[in-house]
Amino acid sequence: MNWNDATEDLLQQILSRTPRPIRDETESQLKRAAESIAEEEGLSRVGVNTLVAAWIRSTPAAVRPDMGRQLEQLGLDPDEYSELLNES
């Protein structure tokens, strides 16, 4: 599955916020989740929105309230992902 440059850059930004001991595992998990979502949607490339969806869905619900702030820090609009952020 192909990843565009913006998505690769975002992945690296997300991983830079991840504690080093679990960074590799987190990278693998996010890539698998994002590629799975892309395949389900019939896409041949993982884009930023797909990666963000994978990131949100793989984040425990107890931690999600802080994700809006994290999205803003990465230059993303949390309102675009409000439905995902509010999933249980």
C-alpha beads as a LAMMPS data file, in Angstrom:
LAMMPS data file: protein, C-alpha beads

88 atoms
87 bonds

1 atom types
1 bond types

-500.0 500.0 xlo xhi
-500.0 500.0 ylo yhi
-500.0 500.0 zlo zhi

Masses

1 110.0

Atoms # bond

1 1 1 0.000 0.000 0.000
2 1 1 1.299 3.455 -0.894
3 1 1 1.631 6.326 1.563
4 1 1 1.873 9.920 0.378
5 1 1 4.626 12.201 1.704
6 1 1 2.307 14.260 3.921
7 1 1 1.036 11.095 5.576
8 1 1 4.556 9.775 6.160
9 1 1 5.517 13.132 7.692
10 1 1 2.476 13.056 9.984
11 1 1 3.280 9.497 11.044
12 1 1 6.774 10.595 12.047
13 1 1 5.345 13.543 14.012
14 1 1 2.962 11.217 15.853
15 1 1 5.764 8.785 16.586
16 1 1 7.988 11.565 17.921
17 1 1 5.364 12.028 20.673
18 1 1 5.403 8.330 21.479
19 1 1 7.679 7.017 24.228
20 1 1 10.765 5.422 22.708
21 1 1 10.238 1.946 24.241
22 1 1 6.954 1.483 22.343
23 1 1 7.662 3.598 19.246
24 1 1 8.386 0.696 16.865
25 1 1 5.354 -1.248 18.059
26 1 1 3.177 1.864 17.713
27 1 1 4.466 2.474 14.195
28 1 1 3.596 -1.072 13.126
29 1 1 0.183 -0.874 14.758
30 1 1 -0.682 2.466 13.145
31 1 1 0.496 1.333 9.720
32 1 1 -1.541 -1.880 9.892
33 1 1 -4.635 -0.014 11.107
34 1 1 -4.338 2.734 8.488
35 1 1 -3.794 0.279 5.654
36 1 1 -6.741 -1.792 6.833
37 1 1 -8.998 1.276 6.832
38 1 1 -7.754 2.276 3.376
39 1 1 -8.438 -1.218 2.019
40 1 1 -11.942 -1.237 3.546
41 1 1 -12.616 2.084 1.815
42 1 1 -11.259 0.807 -1.501
43 1 1 -8.299 3.188 -1.502
44 1 1 -4.895 2.388 -2.972
45 1 1 -3.070 5.002 -0.902
46 1 1 -3.072 5.917 2.780
47 1 1 -3.803 9.618 3.211
48 1 1 -3.666 11.921 6.210
49 1 1 -7.351 11.432 7.101
50 1 1 -6.947 7.667 7.048
51 1 1 -3.891 7.831 9.305
52 1 1 -5.672 10.167 11.729
53 1 1 -8.655 7.796 11.836
54 1 1 -6.314 4.885 12.606
55 1 1 -4.539 6.911 15.293
56 1 1 -7.772 7.940 16.988
57 1 1 -9.279 4.449 16.822
58 1 1 -6.133 2.869 18.255
59 1 1 -5.996 5.337 21.144
60 1 1 -7.756 4.170 24.320
61 1 1 -11.023 6.028 24.973
62 1 1 -9.709 7.257 28.327
63 1 1 -6.961 9.209 26.541
64 1 1 -9.026 10.552 23.641
65 1 1 -10.170 13.760 25.384
66 1 1 -6.598 15.073 24.927
67 1 1 -6.443 14.172 21.243
68 1 1 -8.130 17.377 20.087
69 1 1 -5.242 19.362 21.537
70 1 1 -2.728 16.981 19.982
71 1 1 -4.381 17.295 16.577
72 1 1 -4.223 21.090 16.832
73 1 1 -0.527 20.919 17.728
74 1 1 0.020 18.923 14.545
75 1 1 -1.787 21.582 12.497
76 1 1 -4.998 19.578 12.083
77 1 1 -8.553 20.724 12.807
78 1 1 -10.037 18.515 15.538
79 1 1 -13.556 19.456 14.406
80 1 1 -12.961 17.445 11.229
81 1 1 -12.506 14.361 13.399
82 1 1 -15.099 15.074 16.093
83 1 1 -17.183 12.020 15.177
84 1 1 -14.172 9.740 15.595
85 1 1 -13.057 11.491 18.787
86 1 1 -16.461 10.893 20.338
87 1 1 -16.709 7.181 19.456
88 1 1 -16.638 4.867 22.439

Bonds

1 1 1 2
2 1 2 3
3 1 3 4
4 1 4 5
5 1 5 6
6 1 6 7
7 1 7 8
8 1 8 9
9 1 9 10
10 1 10 11
11 1 11 12
12 1 12 13
13 1 13 14
14 1 14 15
15 1 15 16
16 1 16 17
17 1 17 18
18 1 18 19
19 1 19 20
20 1 20 21
21 1 21 22
22 1 22 23
23 1 23 24
24 1 24 25
25 1 25 26
26 1 26 27
27 1 27 28
28 1 28 29
29 1 29 30
30 1 30 31
31 1 31 32
32 1 32 33
33 1 33 34
34 1 34 35
35 1 35 36
36 1 36 37
37 1 37 38
38 1 38 39
39 1 39 40
40 1 40 41
41 1 41 42
42 1 42 43
43 1 43 44
44 1 44 45
45 1 45 46
46 1 46 47
47 1 47 48
48 1 48 49
49 1 49 50
50 1 50 51
51 1 51 52
52 1 52 53
53 1 53 54
54 1 54 55
55 1 55 56
56 1 56 57
57 1 57 58
58 1 58 59
59 1 59 60
60 1 60 61
61 1 61 62
62 1 62 63
63 1 63 64
64 1 64 65
65 1 65 66
66 1 66 67
67 1 67 68
68 1 68 69
69 1 69 70
70 1 70 71
71 1 71 72
72 1 72 73
73 1 73 74
74 1 74 75
75 1 75 76
76 1 76 77
77 1 77 78
78 1 78 79
79 1 79 80
80 1 80 81
81 1 81 82
82 1 82 83
83 1 83 84
84 1 84 85
85 1 85 86
86 1 86 87
87 1 87 88
